[in-house]
Amino acid sequence: MPLIQIDLDRELFEAKRDEISDAIHQAQIETLEIPADDKFQIFRPYEPGEQRVQFNHDRPNQMIVHITMVRRYSVATKLALYQQILVNLGRLGIAPADVHIPVMENGFEDWYAGRID
């Protein structure tokens, strides 16, 4: 189960949090083949001026989708995930240039999820 942490403007969070949650989760289901009931998301809304992210443009709706997941997916699979997230968020009016997706990978031994097998 990837851990998804989403930093976004509070106004965008208040207006579209459920749709954003579903868009990102659906992308994981389609590309990573995770179970539909395996959702692990944390929203971190920020107030105006609390986040400074600029990449040669000033966009008010910057969103950072941090993904922490087990090292097991191919580069092609990860690229498909990014593309599907962008497509799904695009349907909500969120521009691809506003979305940044850093990924941190680790091993199965680096997770504790309620039980030790």
Beta strands, then each sheet from edge to edge (+ up, - down):
strand 1: 3-9
strand 2: 41-46
strand 3: 63-70
strand 4: 99-100
strand 5: 103-106
sheet 1: 2+ 1+ 3- 4-
sheet 2: 2+ 1+ 3- 5-
end
